[in-house]
Amino acid sequence: MDYNTPQFDSSEPKTKSIGALIGIFVVLILIIVGGLYFWGKKANTKETASVKIEETVKEDLSSIEADLQLIDEDTSVTDTMTEINTDLK
């Protein structure tokens, strides 16, 4: 027997390592879950922004309406004072 050449025992069955396959599968699942998480967060941010804009517009409209009512009230007071002054003259 020649000791310089490596001897291979062909009687052992060749097994494939599924560890690498499982590792690839786990990494792909993590990438998919992470992508869905960020996608959902981005969609939620857009909804929140549009809701905030709607609330701001409603508040601005309410403020404008209140100011207009005050102006109307002030005008009626001024008109009344003018009428009183003309009646006194």
DRENNU-986030 format. One record per residue (C-alpha): residue number from 1; chain; y, z, x. Coordinates in nm, 4 decimals. Each point is the difference from the previous one (the first is absolute). Layout:
BEGIN
<r nr="NUM" kette="A" py="Y" pz="Z" px="X"/>
...
END
This chain:
BEGIN
<r nr="1" kette="A" py="0.0000" pz="0.0000" px="0.0000"/>
<r nr="2" kette="A" py="0.3404" pz="-0.0932" px="0.1282"/>
<r nr="3" kette="A" py="0.2406" pz="0.2922" px="-0.0085"/>
<r nr="4" kette="A" py="0.3103" pz="-0.2097" px="0.0669"/>
<r nr="5" kette="A" py="-0.0005" pz="-0.1822" px="-0.3328"/>
<r nr="6" kette="A" py="0.0802" pz="0.1972" px="-0.3154"/>
<r nr="7" kette="A" py="-0.2844" pz="0.0401" px="-0.2397"/>
<r nr="8" kette="A" py="0.0700" pz="-0.0207" px="-0.3741"/>
<r nr="9" kette="A" py="-0.2300" pz="0.1463" px="-0.2522"/>
<r nr="10" kette="A" py="-0.0223" pz="-0.2513" px="-0.2829"/>
<r nr="11" kette="A" py="-0.2094" pz="0.2325" px="-0.2153"/>
<r nr="12" kette="A" py="0.3085" pz="0.1926" px="-0.1248"/>
<r nr="13" kette="A" py="0.1634" pz="-0.1595" px="-0.3042"/>
<r nr="14" kette="A" py="0.3574" pz="-0.1145" px="0.0483"/>
<r nr="15" kette="A" py="0.2329" pz="0.1944" px="-0.2279"/>
<r nr="16" kette="A" py="0.3546" pz="-0.0969" px="-0.0774"/>
<r nr="17" kette="A" py="0.2691" pz="0.2646" px="0.0007"/>
<r nr="18" kette="A" py="0.1560" pz="0.0304" px="-0.3419"/>
<r nr="19" kette="A" py="0.2549" pz="0.2492" px="0.1299"/>
<r nr="20" kette="A" py="0.2423" pz="-0.2772" px="0.0911"/>
<r nr="21" kette="A" py="-0.0451" pz="-0.1595" px="-0.3408"/>
<r nr="22" kette="A" py="0.0686" pz="0.3302" px="-0.1763"/>
<r nr="23" kette="A" py="0.3082" pz="0.0557" px="0.2193"/>
<r nr="24" kette="A" py="0.1400" pz="-0.3427" px="-0.0913"/>
<r nr="25" kette="A" py="-0.0662" pz="0.0687" px="-0.3682"/>
<r nr="26" kette="A" py="0.1810" pz="0.3369" px="0.0146"/>
<r nr="27" kette="A" py="0.3003" pz="-0.1527" px="0.1793"/>
<r nr="28" kette="A" py="0.0253" pz="-0.2784" px="-0.2580"/>
<r nr="29" kette="A" py="-0.0147" pz="0.2506" px="-0.2868"/>
<r nr="30" kette="A" py="0.2779" pz="0.2063" px="0.1621"/>
<r nr="31" kette="A" py="0.2182" pz="-0.3098" px="0.0447"/>
<r nr="32" kette="A" py="-0.0507" pz="-0.1022" px="-0.3643"/>
<r nr="33" kette="A" py="0.0716" pz="0.3504" px="-0.1340"/>
<r nr="34" kette="A" py="0.3100" pz="0.0296" px="0.2206"/>
<r nr="35" kette="A" py="0.1261" pz="-0.3388" px="-0.1183"/>
<r nr="36" kette="A" py="-0.0459" pz="0.0954" px="-0.3641"/>
<r nr="37" kette="A" py="0.1790" pz="0.3304" px="0.0593"/>
<r nr="38" kette="A" py="0.3069" pz="-0.1638" px="0.1552"/>
<r nr="39" kette="A" py="0.0005" pz="-0.2770" px="-0.2598"/>
<r nr="40" kette="A" py="-0.0019" pz="0.2571" px="-0.2817"/>
<r nr="41" kette="A" py="0.2718" pz="0.2022" px="0.1693"/>
<r nr="42" kette="A" py="0.2190" pz="-0.3107" px="0.0330"/>
<r nr="43" kette="A" py="-0.0472" pz="-0.0877" px="-0.3685"/>
<r nr="44" kette="A" py="0.0830" pz="0.3581" px="-0.1000"/>
<r nr="45" kette="A" py="0.3177" pz="-0.0103" px="0.2107"/>
<r nr="46" kette="A" py="0.1165" pz="-0.3154" px="-0.1799"/>
<r nr="47" kette="A" py="-0.0610" pz="0.1628" px="-0.3408"/>
<r nr="48" kette="A" py="0.1856" pz="0.3134" px="0.1028"/>
<r nr="49" kette="A" py="0.2963" pz="-0.2044" px="0.1244"/>
<r nr="50" kette="A" py="0.0256" pz="-0.1961" px="-0.3251"/>
<r nr="51" kette="A" py="-0.0199" pz="0.3216" px="-0.2053"/>
<r nr="52" kette="A" py="0.2771" pz="0.1563" px="0.2102"/>
<r nr="53" kette="A" py="0.2166" pz="-0.3087" px="-0.0491"/>
<r nr="54" kette="A" py="-0.0519" pz="0.0136" px="-0.3771"/>
<r nr="55" kette="A" py="0.0901" pz="0.3702" px="-0.0079"/>
<r nr="56" kette="A" py="0.3126" pz="-0.0620" px="0.2064"/>
<r nr="57" kette="A" py="0.1105" pz="-0.2806" px="-0.2305"/>
<r nr="58" kette="A" py="-0.0544" pz="0.2192" px="-0.3076"/>
<r nr="59" kette="A" py="0.2003" pz="0.2829" px="0.1572"/>
<r nr="60" kette="A" py="0.2816" pz="-0.2394" px="0.0918"/>
<r nr="61" kette="A" py="0.0088" pz="-0.1414" px="-0.3527"/>
<r nr="62" kette="A" py="0.0117" pz="0.3489" px="-0.1490"/>
<r nr="63" kette="A" py="0.2859" pz="0.0924" px="0.2306"/>
<r nr="64" kette="A" py="0.1923" pz="-0.3161" px="-0.0876"/>
<r nr="65" kette="A" py="-0.0509" pz="0.0599" px="-0.3729"/>
<r nr="66" kette="A" py="0.1213" pz="0.3587" px="0.0354"/>
<r nr="67" kette="A" py="0.3094" pz="-0.1189" px="0.1878"/>
<r nr="68" kette="A" py="0.0720" pz="-0.2597" px="-0.2665"/>
<r nr="69" kette="A" py="-0.0264" pz="0.2636" px="-0.2740"/>
<r nr="70" kette="A" py="0.2470" pz="0.2189" px="0.1886"/>
<r nr="71" kette="A" py="0.2381" pz="-0.2915" px="0.0319"/>
<r nr="72" kette="A" py="-0.0289" pz="-0.0665" px="-0.3741"/>
<r nr="73" kette="A" py="0.0707" pz="0.3665" px="-0.0751"/>
<r nr="74" kette="A" py="0.2972" pz="0.0050" px="0.2366"/>
<r nr="75" kette="A" py="0.1373" pz="-0.3167" px="-0.1604"/>
<r nr="76" kette="A" py="-0.0247" pz="0.1493" px="-0.3480"/>
<r nr="77" kette="A" py="0.1808" pz="0.3150" px="0.1171"/>
<r nr="78" kette="A" py="0.2737" pz="-0.2140" px="0.1571"/>
<r nr="79" kette="A" py="0.0303" pz="-0.2057" px="-0.3176"/>
<r nr="80" kette="A" py="0.0286" pz="0.3186" px="-0.2070"/>
<r nr="81" kette="A" py="0.2690" pz="0.1383" px="0.2305"/>
<r nr="82" kette="A" py="0.1902" pz="-0.3286" px="-0.0234"/>
<r nr="83" kette="A" py="-0.0167" pz="0.0088" px="-0.3789"/>
<r nr="84" kette="A" py="0.1268" pz="0.3590" px="-0.0060"/>
<r nr="85" kette="A" py="0.2862" pz="-0.0865" px="0.2321"/>
<r nr="86" kette="A" py="0.1034" pz="-0.2989" px="-0.2106"/>
<r nr="87" kette="A" py="-0.0197" pz="0.2092" px="-0.3157"/>
<r nr="88" kette="A" py="0.2266" pz="0.2626" px="0.1527"/>
<r nr="89" kette="A" py="0.2654" pz="-0.2539" px="0.0969"/>
END
